Amino acid sequence: MKTTSEIMDEICISICEIKSIMWCARNILNDDTLSNREYSHLAPVIKIAEEKFDKLQDDFSVLENKIQ
């Protein structure tokens, strides 16, 4: 079984990964050379990443409170 600290480290890494995905996706969406078709494929991915990010932040907060 993983320790609370190990779980927190994994959650922190996941948060950073998802945050990077969202940043890249937003930069792509801001690219004026893309067509509407390309935007429509990217939008659901961004929504999923944002939902996962929110959940990971919540989980991290719970674990952080347990440690303190």
C-alpha positions in Angstrom: 0.0 0.0 0.0 1.3 3.4 -0.9 1.9 6.0 1.7 0.0 9.3 1.8 3.1 11.1 0.6 3.5 8.8 -2.4 -0.1 9.3 -3.3 0.3 13.1 -3.0 3.4 13.0 -5.3 1.5 11.0 -7.9 -1.4 13.4 -7.8 0.9 16.4 -8.0 2.6 14.9 -11.1 -0.8 14.3 -12.7 -1.9 17.8 -12.0 1.2 19.1 -13.8 0.6 16.8 -16.8 -3.0 17.8 -17.2 -2.2 21.5 -16.7 0.4 21.2 -19.5 -2.1 19.5 -21.8 -4.6 22.3 -21.2 -2.0 24.9 -21.9 -0.9 23.3 -25.2 -4.6 22.9 -26.2 -5.4 26.5 -25.5 -2.3 27.6 -27.6 -3.6 25.5 -30.4 -7.0 27.0 -30.2 -5.5 30.5 -30.3 -3.7 29.6 -33.6 -5.5 31.6 -36.3 -4.4 29.1 -39.1 -6.6 26.2 -37.8 -9.9 25.4 -39.4 -13.2 25.0 -37.5 -13.0 21.3 -38.1 -9.7 21.0 -36.1 -11.2 23.1 -33.3 -14.2 20.7 -32.9 -11.9 17.7 -32.3 -9.8 19.5 -29.7 -12.7 21.0 -27.6 -13.8 17.7 -26.0 -10.2 16.8 -25.1 -9.8 20.1 -23.3 -13.1 19.6 -21.4 -11.9 16.1 -20.2 -8.5 17.4 -19.2 -10.1 20.3 -17.2 -12.5 17.9 -15.4 -9.7 15.6 -14.5 -7.6 18.5 -13.3 -10.4 19.7 -11.1 -10.8 16.2 -9.6 -7.1 15.8 -9.0 -6.9 19.2 -7.3 -9.8 18.1 -5.0 -8.1 14.8 -4.2 -4.8 16.6 -3.5 -6.4 19.0 -1.1 -8.0 16.1 0.9 -4.7 14.3 1.1 -2.8 17.5 2.0 -5.3 18.2 4.8 -4.8 14.7 6.2 -1.0 15.2 6.4 -1.2 18.6 8.1 
